[in-house]
Amino acid sequence: VLRQEGWRYDVVGANEDGTVSDDESDGGGERDLADVNYALDSMINRAEFEYKGVVFSEMKGAYSDPEGLIDRISQTLLFPDNSYRFDSGGDPAVIPTLTRDEFVSFYKKYYHPTNSRLFVAGDESDVYHALSQADRYMSPMGYNPESRKDSAIVYQKRTFHKPVFERRPYAAAPGEGDSGFMLCITWLLNTQPTTSMMQLAWIVLDSLLLGKPSSPLTKALEDSNLGESTIGGGLDDTLLQSTFSIGMKGLKKREDVNVLEGLIMNTLHKLDSDGFSEDDIASSMNTIEFSLREGGGGLRGMEIFLGALSQWNYDQSPREAIIYEDALKMLKDEIARTGSNLFQQMIRDTLISNNHRVSLELYPSANLEEEQLQDQKIQISTAQSRMSDGEYQNIIDEGIKLKQLQAMEETPEVIASNPSLSISDIDSTPVEYPIHVEDNFAKSGIQLVLHEV
């Protein structure tokens, strides 16, 4: 599994069956006497290796995307003291250091039902049947307290005495070295669990800041013509601790990076001073309330499950993530009492005065990809030079075995065991969905007609 899905050494130019031709291992062709004498050293007869593997290749692709890269680096810098500093997918520069023993040990310790979250959606009979099946499978494995304890994520404290500023390169095509700068500012929002009302308040503030083209932070950046478009995405509340990110890509000059950072902070200062209009707050509240009640348009069961995980994954009540009526009422009452002051205070305390933030600049480098490739070749060459003849041959043999397994066709018995669906399994009876009519929806004077699709 590790060799196919994770990483492995593969012979450059190997045959389809994994075998190595003579010209791959000894250079082939005619050689002078010095070459022949030098070839007596077994090292010179070794084939050239390269890294292969599904995840390794996927993560190389992920790290070649500048927007994805700026998010990954920002998170690493923002969380220096907890497990969020690691990339769950794996840094392609580090993946080849993973050994099989480490891989198996990690799997046995953490991939356990103790760390699982099971969700079933459907008719009542389907739910009970699925839960019964899962219980029969999981119960014999028992509960592993050590697995759960060591999986816990600790809260990152606000430890920065001043905001962190970093510059990192990204691989750009030749000729793009004088443009294409990127800047993203990311804040750590909370250092302890937040109330359901404040979680909802942040969703509303995110909408006020960035939700529409006319939203003040979006408009300030787009009207500046400093870059091509905004990046960052605003609020991310899917982790234990929420973050807020905003920036731009396609900045034309290095000097524009500082100008953009100043524009973002000045816009926040202005919003702290001026606040938001009642109409803007009401519009964002209506949008968020509608989304809470009607969902995002996808599979409703999956939306509920993914929403619940934002609390459930961290040993908090999943109910708090999906039951919103009390929090919504509290937020409405708070807005009625304080108006825009609630959101101005949030901007002041959590964004403007919060030093635990990262300003990350990515700059284009036409040489980075080649430099990374050379570093990788040196890493592989060094590792191969330390291999004994037996270790080297074992890699060749394992490569042949893997190719044979990959080429092997499934037996009829295995194919027959795969789940399948035939036409006769599909109920042809039409389903009648009830229609719900609501007059004066959200006190808007509009009649809303709803039905399940």
Number of C-alpha atoms within 10 A of each C-alpha: 10 15 16 16 13 20 22 21 20 21 22 13 15 19 13 11 14 19 17 18 14 12 11 18 16 15 15 10 7 8 11 7 9 8 11 11 10 12 15 10 10 11 18 13 16 19 23 17 20 15 18 18 19 14 18 24 15 14 16 14 12 17 18 14 13 19 18 14 17 24 18 19 18 23 20 18 20 24 21 14 14 15 16 20 16 16 12 9 12 18 16 20 14 9 18 20 10 13 12 13 9 10 13 11 12 11 11 10 15 17 12 16 17 16 17 12 10 9 15 15 13 10 8 10 8 12 14 13 12 16 14 11 11 12 11 10 11 14 10 8 11 10 14 14 11 11 17 17 10 10 14 14 14 15 16 19 15 16 13 13 9 11 16 16 12 14 11 14 17 24 22 20 13 10 10 13 15 14 16 20 24 31 27 25 26 26 25 23 23 16 14 12 13 13 11 17 19 15 17 21 23 20 19 23 23 20 21 23 21 19 19 13 12 13 15 19 23 20 15 17 21 17 9 11 12 18 23 15 14 21 18 20 15 22 20 16 17 14 14 19 21 18 19 20 20 22 25 24 22 17 22 17 15 15 10 16 25 11 12 22 17 12 16 17 15 14 16 21 17 12 19 20 13 12 18 19 11 12 9 14 19 15 15 20 22 16 14 18 18 14 12 15 10 11 15 11 9 8 10 13 14 13 14 16 19 17 18 20 21 21 21 17 17 15 11 14 14 19 13 17 20 18 13 17 13 12 18 20 12 17 21 16 12 16 18 11 11 10 17 20 17 16 23 21 15 18 20 16 13 18 20 17 10 18 17 21 27 24 22 23 24 23 23 22 20 17 15 15 15 11 12 13 11 12 13 17 16 12 13 17 14 11 11 19 12 11 12 12 13 9 12 17 13 12 16 20 13 16 22 20 15 16 16 14 10 11 11 9 10 9 8 8 8 9 11 10 8 7 6 8 7 6 7 7 8 8 8 8 6 6 7 8 10 9 9 10 12 11 12 11 13 13 9 10 9 11 13 13 11 13 10 8 6
